[in-house]
């Protein structure tokens, strides 16, 4: 996600607090999604998009960013890129909600462990960046983990791979688009909100509601999908302004660690023999990635 502020030279307490808030909230999202068990996947996705838009619209107006939004919408390239990023984040949301619903949070967590490494690979393939030696080793270890899980588990871990592809491509698009964090997020929800509203209207019109009768607890939870989506993103934007990129990179592994912990300790998902073979390779890749990042910062 792009942030308009300059990169900080040192970490600030506020930046660290915002970073913990962002990645910590993302880490417990499986618990929230599980509360919506029984609600159709598309209904959750539609509510998430619509209520995020409802929250972000007054935020944009309060921050006096209407002019920036109009500038982005007038730029055809930026509009096309943000439309693509909106589709990518919708695919990411949809896949993750599905993973929670079928008790595959461990596999989803593996995907988010691999995502930073996929970002490095995209930087090489698309942006022409150069790989350092340890980055090559980290990518090889992560790839080996995926291969082991596929061969030993007997199936391609498509949930993890879809999450990796959608979120790393989303990050790439947001990196190159001419829009800061808040404005870009609002434009994305602006594209998704009409589709979500039409879908929700159709569901109510034909009488196939998410449940047969009024359920105030369910309806409040669906409304809460808006802040559950936007608050961590706003915290992330604030953290990026107050933390060095290296520190932010370390904190990002808090999310999949918490998600895998929730899957194993709360949901009781099995940690299979395939996982026991694949995850050490993934964790080794993460350790190599972090080590390389520290060395790169010290050299600079």
N, C-alpha and C positions, 0 to 999 in steps of 0.2 A: 504494500500500500504506500503510495507516495505521500509525503508530508512536506508542506511548503516551507517549514522552518529550517534553519541551518542545522547541520549535524552538531550535537554538543561535543565539547572536548572532554568533559568529565560527567560522571553520573550524579544526578541530584536525588535527594530523598523522595521528592514528589514524583520524579520520573520512575524511580524504583517501585513506589507504591502503586502507581498507575499500571506499571508492567505486571506486577503481581496480581492486581485486580483483573486485568484483561485476560491473562493466561489462566488464572485461577477460575474465573467464571467460565471460560471455554472448557476447562477441565471437568466441571460438574454438570455441563449441559446434558449428558446422558441421563442424569437423575431427573431433570426437568422433562425431557422427551418421554421418559418412561411413564410419567404422570398422565400423559396424553394417550396411553395405550388404548386402542379401540377406535381412535379418531383416524379417518383415512389419511394416508400420506399426503395426497394432494391438498386436502383441506388444511393440514398443518402448514404446508408450504405456502398456500395462498394467504392464510392469516399472518404468517411471518412476514411476507412481503408487504401486505396492506398496512398492518399496524406499524411496521418500520417506517413506511412512508408518512403515516399520520404523525409519528413522533418527529421525523426529520424535517417536515415542512415548516412547523413553527420555529424549529431550531435554526433553519436557514434564514428565516425572516428575522429572528431575534439577533442573529450574528451579521445581519445586513449583507448576505451573500447572494442576494437575488441577481445582482449584476453579473457576478461570476458565473452563476448558473446559466444566464442568458448567453454569455460569451462562449461557454462550452457548447451549448446547444446550437449556436451559430457556426461552430467549427465542425465541418462534416467528418473530418478524420477523427476528432475527439468523440463525436457522437457515435460513429461506427464502432470505435474501440470500446466505449462504455456500454454499448448494446451487447457486444461480445462478452465483456466482463460480467454483465448482468446475467447472461445465459450461463456462463461458467459457474458463477456463485450459486445460481439456482440449481444446477446439476450437483454441485457440492453439497448444498443443504439437503436436497432430495436423497442423495446417496447416504448421507450420514443418518438421517431420520430412519431410512430403511434399515441400515445396519443395526441401529438400536432396537428396532421393532422385531428383528429376527435374531437378536442376541449374538451379534457379531461385532461387539464394541472392541474386543481385543484386536481383531483384524483392522478395524478402523484406526485404532491407536497406532498400529504398525505403519499405516499409511502416513500418518502425521509425523512419525519419526523419520520417514524417508523423504518427506516433502522438501526440507531444506537442501538435501543433496540433489533433488531434482531441480531446484532453483539454480544450483551451481551448474548443472548440465545444460539447462536452457540458456544460461549466460554465455556458455561456450558456443552452443549451436546457433543461437539467434543474435546475440549481441557481440560475438567475436571475442569474448574474454578468454584468457588463457588459464588452463588448469595447472595448479601446482601439484607437485608429486604426491603429497599426502591426500589431496583432493581426489586424485585418480584412485588411490588405494581405498579411500572411503567409499567412492562410487562402486568400486569392484566388490567390496564387502557387502554393501546394501543389495546390489544385484544378485550376489550369491545367496543372500538371505531369501530373496523372492524366489529364486530358482529352487532352493531347498524346500521351501514351503509348497511350491507347486508340485514338485516331483514326489515328495514324501506324503503330502496331504492328498494328492490325487486330483487336485483341481486348481485352476488359476485363481489367485486371491484378487478377484476382480473388484471387490469393494475397496480394498487398499489402493489398487492401481488407479481406480476411477477418482478416488479422493486426491491421490498424488497428482494426477494429470490435471484435474479441474482446478485445484488450488494453486499449483505452481504456474499454470498458464494464466490464471487470474492475477497472480502477483506480477507476472511479466507484463500483462496488458496495463495494469495500474502503474507500473514503473515507467512506461513509455507514453502514457496518455497525458495530455496537458490539462490536468485538473488536480487540485489538492484533495486531501483525504475526505473532508466533510462534503465538499461539492460533488466529488466523484461518487461517493456513496449515495447522496441524494438523487443524482441523475440515474443511477442504477435502479433505485427503488421507484423512481418516476416511470421507468420503462416497465417494471414488473407489476406495479400497483394496478394499472387498468386491467391487465389480464387476470390478476388475482380477484379484483372486484367483480368482473364479469363471471368468473367461475363460481364465486361465492353466491352471487345473485342467481345464477342458474340452479345451483344446488338447492337454494331455498324456494325458487319458483316451482321446480318440479317435485318438491316435497321430499327430497332425499337428503335430509339434514344429517349432520355428523352423528346424531343420536336421535332416537324416536321422540324424545320429550325434552323440554327445557331443563338444562342442567347448569345451575349457576356456577358450580365449581369448575366444570369443564370450560364454560364460556369465559370465565375470568382467566383461566390458564391460557386459552387461545389468545385473549387480548394481551397477556403478558409476553407472548412470543415477540412482540415489537421491542420492548425494552431489553428482553433477553438477547435479542439480535444486535441492537444498536449500542447499548451501554458498553459491552466489551470492545467494540470497534472504536468508540470515542476514547475509551481509556487507552487503547493501543496507540491512537494518534497522539495523545498527550504523553505517553511513555516514550514514543519515538523522538519527541522534542526534548525530553529530559534525560535520555540515556544514550550512551555510545552504542553504535550498531552491534558491537561485539557482545555487550551485556544483553542487549535485546535478543540477539541470537541464542545466548545461553538460556534465557528465560523461556524461549519458545518450546523447549523440550519439557517444560513443566506440564503443558496441556496433555500430550499423549501419555506421559507418566501417570497423571491423575486419572485419565480415562481408562487406561488399562487396569489401574488399581480399583476403580469403581466396578469395572467388568468382572474382575476376579473376586473381590471381597464383598461387593454388595449384590451384584446380579448372579454370582455363582457360575459364570461362564467357565468352561473347561480350558485349562492351559495344556493343550495336547502335546503329544510327542513331536509333532511337526513344529509347533510353536517353540518348544524347548531347543530344537535344532536351529530354527530361523532367527529367533530373537537375539541370541548372542552375537550373531553376525551383524544384525541391525544395530545393536548397542555398540559393538566394536566400531562400526562405521560412524556412529554419532561421536564416539570418543575421539576418533581420528579427526573428524571434522572440527570439533571444538579445539583440539590441540593445534591444528593448522591455523585456525582463526587467531588463537593467542599468539602464535609465532609471527603471524603476519602483522598483527598490531604492534608487537614489540619491535619488529624491523622498521616499521614506519615511525 
